[in-house]
Amino acid sequence: MKSIIAEVVALRFSPLAIFYAQEPPGEGREAKGLCAMIPVAQAAKGETVYFSATSCNCPGATGGFGLTEFNRNAFPGGEECFNRFLSVGNERCEQGRQIIEQMKEQGTPKIFLDEFSEGEGFLKTPELAAEFTASLPKVEPEGRYIVIKPLEKLQPGEKPKVVAFLVDADQLSALTVLANYARPGNDNVRIPFGAGCMTFALYPFSESQQATPQAIVGLTDISARFYLRKALGREFLSFTVPWSLFEEMEANVPESFLTRYAWKTMMKNATPESD
């Protein structure tokens, strides 16, 4: 299907449909990269990609995409090393140093080895990291695979769990206004802290269970941006909505500000001819 929103806000990349499936789709390829943002980039460029809890090589992506409950004990060194990974690093503790040596022998990619050693520094202490992971939403997986594909490539019978837009600053502004357009209150969009895959899927999946779901702004994860900026550019954030909110927003486009003077003028001024 085509998206009215995508046309009116002039998205560079197609909106992405994300959903569970019991079996691999009859098209596309299985993603096996180090970071789950790589299949996101591939889907944005027009491919259908999918992965399971066993095929994805990122330690946190199966939890971030709702295929499994987030399991800190599956991380190298378990929960303690994971909490230090998010914060102060593992090179200053004996357990961490032993795992670092094992990683070197196993040929672990340098980027992960460095971050495991030094820590990502996203949270100040391991204790705050523990509180963060304990607060993550829990979702029940509805299939063995996650499928990510351009919205216009949906096949009969396929229904997205959520729809993700890759947006620049102007487009983010527009979608934020549109998500609040027909609803009471002014907080129908939120920006939670979390890994790229969590804000892309886990949080929106959780929102889809709510009576009045919110939109989630994501790709604020520095590590995720490291991968995506090479593949797609540095200017994009994600704006992900449960399917029910997507349908609501699509229906509201014709009567909204997106057909009025301010937005039309902004779009006109964004064209190369007017620079």
C-alpha positions in Angstrom: 0.0 0.0 0.0 1.0 3.6 -0.5 1.2 6.1 2.3 -0.5 9.5 2.0 1.8 10.8 4.8 4.9 9.7 2.9 3.9 11.6 -0.2 2.8 14.8 1.6 5.9 15.1 3.8 8.2 14.0 0.9 9.9 11.1 2.7 13.2 10.0 1.1 12.7 6.4 2.2 9.5 4.4 2.2 7.7 3.8 5.5 8.7 0.5 6.9 6.2 -2.2 7.9 7.4 -4.3 10.8 5.6 -7.4 11.9 5.9 -11.0 13.2 5.7 -14.1 11.1 5.8 -17.8 11.9 7.7 -18.6 8.7 10.2 -16.7 6.5 8.5 -14.6 3.9 8.5 -15.9 0.3 10.8 -13.0 -0.7 13.8 -11.1 0.6 16.8 -12.3 2.6 17.6 -13.3 6.1 19.7 -10.7 8.0 22.7 -11.9 9.9 24.7 -8.7 10.5 26.3 -7.6 13.7 23.8 -4.8 14.2 20.0 -5.0 13.6 20.1 -1.5 12.2 21.8 -2.9 9.1 18.6 -4.8 8.0 16.7 -1.6 8.8 18.9 0.3 6.2 18.4 -2.5 3.7 14.6 -2.4 4.1 14.7 1.4 3.7 16.4 0.9 0.4 13.7 -1.3 -0.9 14.5 -4.9 0.3 12.4 -7.3 2.4 14.5 -8.5 5.3 13.8 -10.9 8.2 15.5 -12.6 11.1 14.9 -14.9 14.0 16.2 -15.2 17.5 18.8 -17.6 16.3 19.9 -15.8 13.1 20.5 -12.4 14.4 24.1 -11.8 15.6 23.4 -8.8 17.8 23.3 -9.8 21.5 20.4 -7.3 22.3 18.4 -7.2 19.0 16.3 -10.3 19.7 15.0 -8.5 22.9 14.9 -5.1 21.2 12.7 -6.5 18.4 10.5 -8.4 20.7 11.5 -11.9 19.7 12.6 -12.9 23.2 12.4 -11.3 26.6 15.4 -9.1 27.1 18.0 -11.5 28.7 21.0 -9.8 30.3 22.4 -13.2 31.3 22.9 -14.1 27.6 25.3 -11.2 27.3 29.0 -12.1 27.6 29.7 -12.2 31.3 26.0 -12.0 32.2 24.1 -9.2 33.9 27.0 -7.6 35.7 29.1 -7.3 32.5 26.1 -5.9 30.6 25.5 -3.3 33.2 29.1 -2.2 33.1 29.0 -2.4 29.3 26.3 0.3 29.3 28.1 2.4 31.8 31.7 2.3 33.0 33.1 -0.7 31.1 34.6 -4.0 32.0 38.3 -3.6 31.8 38.7 -2.6 35.4 37.2 -5.8 36.9 38.8 -9.3 36.9 35.8 -11.0 35.3 35.7 -8.4 32.6 39.4 -8.7 31.8 39.1 -12.5 31.5 36.2 -12.2 29.0 38.1 -9.5 27.0 41.0 -12.0 26.6 38.6 -14.6 25.4 37.1 -12.2 22.9 40.5 -11.4 21.5 41.2 -15.1 21.0 37.8 -15.6 19.3 38.4 -12.7 16.9 35.5 -10.5 18.2 35.0 -7.4 16.1 37.0 -4.5 17.4 34.1 -2.1 17.8 32.3 -4.5 20.2 35.5 -5.4 22.0 36.3 -1.7 22.5 32.9 -0.9 23.8 32.8 -3.9 26.0 36.1 -2.9 27.5 35.6 0.9 27.9 31.9 0.9 28.3 29.4 2.8 26.1 29.0 5.5 28.8 25.3 5.9 28.1 24.5 5.6 31.8 26.6 6.9 34.7 26.7 3.8 36.9 26.1 0.0 36.6 23.3 0.5 39.1 21.4 2.9 36.8 21.9 0.4 33.9 20.3 -2.3 36.0 17.3 -0.1 36.7 17.0 0.8 33.1 16.9 -2.8 31.9 14.5 -3.8 34.6 12.1 -1.1 33.4 11.9 -2.2 29.8 8.5 -3.1 28.5 7.6 -6.8 28.0 5.9 -8.0 24.9 4.8 -11.5 23.9 6.3 -12.6 20.6 3.7 -13.4 18.0 5.9 -15.3 15.6 9.4 -16.8 15.2 10.5 -14.1 12.7 10.6 -10.4 12.5 9.9 -9.1 9.0 10.9 -5.5 7.9 9.8 -4.3 4.4 8.8 -1.2 2.6 5.1 -0.5 3.2 4.2 -0.6 -0.5 5.5 -4.2 -0.7 3.0 -5.6 1.7 1.4 -8.8 0.4 -2.3 -9.8 0.9 -2.8 -11.0 4.4 0.2 -9.2 5.8 -0.6 -6.6 8.5 2.1 -4.5 10.1 2.5 -4.5 13.9 4.0 -1.0 13.6 5.1 1.4 10.8 8.4 3.2 11.1 9.2 6.5 9.2 12.8 7.7 8.7 12.5 11.4 9.0 14.5 14.6 9.0 13.8 17.6 11.4 11.0 19.1 9.3 9.3 15.7 8.8 9.7 14.9 12.5 7.9 18.1 13.3 5.1 17.3 10.9 4.5 13.8 12.2 4.6 15.0 15.8 1.9 17.5 15.1 -0.1 15.0 13.1 0.0 12.4 15.9 -1.5 15.0 18.3 -3.9 16.4 15.8 -7.0 14.4 16.7 -6.3 13.5 20.3 -6.7 15.3 23.6 -3.6 16.3 25.5 -0.2 17.2 24.0 1.9 14.2 24.9 1.0 11.6 22.2 4.6 11.4 21.1 7.5 10.4 23.4 11.3 9.9 23.1 12.4 7.1 25.5 16.0 6.2 26.1 17.0 2.9 24.7 18.9 1.0 22.0 18.0 1.7 18.4 16.1 -1.5 18.0 14.1 -0.9 21.3 12.9 2.5 20.1 12.3 1.1 16.6 10.3 -1.9 17.7 10.1 -2.9 21.4 8.6 0.3 22.7 6.2 0.7 19.7 5.2 -3.0 20.1 4.4 -2.3 23.7 2.4 0.8 22.7 0.3 -1.2 20.3 -1.1 -3.0 23.3 -2.5 0.3 24.7 -5.9 1.7 24.2 -4.5 5.0 23.2 -1.0 4.2 21.8 1.7 6.8 21.5 4.2 7.4 18.8 7.9 6.7 19.5 10.8 8.8 18.3 13.9 6.8 18.1 17.4 6.3 16.6 18.8 8.5 19.3 21.1 5.6 20.2 24.6 6.7 19.3 25.7 3.1 18.5 22.8 2.6 16.1 23.5 5.9 14.4 27.1 4.8 13.8 25.8 2.1 11.5 22.9 4.0 9.9 24.7 7.2 9.0 27.0 5.3 6.7 24.1 3.5 5.0 21.4 6.2 5.0 22.9 9.5 6.1 23.3 11.4 9.3 20.1 13.5 9.3 17.5 10.8 10.1 15.6 9.8 13.2 12.8 7.3 13.4 9.1 7.9 14.1 7.4 4.6 14.8 3.7 4.2 15.3 1.4 1.2 16.0 -0.8 0.2 13.1 -3.9 1.7 14.6 -2.3 5.1 15.0 -0.8 4.9 11.5 -4.3 4.4 10.1 -5.6 7.3 12.2 -2.9 9.7 11.0 -3.3 8.7 7.4 -7.0 9.4 7.5 -6.4 12.8 9.1 -4.0 14.1 6.4 -6.5 15.7 4.0 -8.1 18.0 6.6 -5.0 18.8 8.5 -2.2 21.4 8.4 -0.4 19.3 5.8 -2.8 20.7 3.2 -2.5 24.3 4.4 -0.3 27.3 3.7 2.5 26.9 6.3 3.4 23.3 5.3 3.0 23.8 1.6 5.3 26.9 1.8 7.9 24.9 3.8 7.8 22.1 1.2 8.2 24.6 -1.6 11.1 26.2 0.1 12.8 22.8 0.6 13.1 22.2 -3.2 16.5 22.7 -4.8 15.1 25.2 -7.2 14.4 27.6 -4.4 17.8 27.5 -2.7 
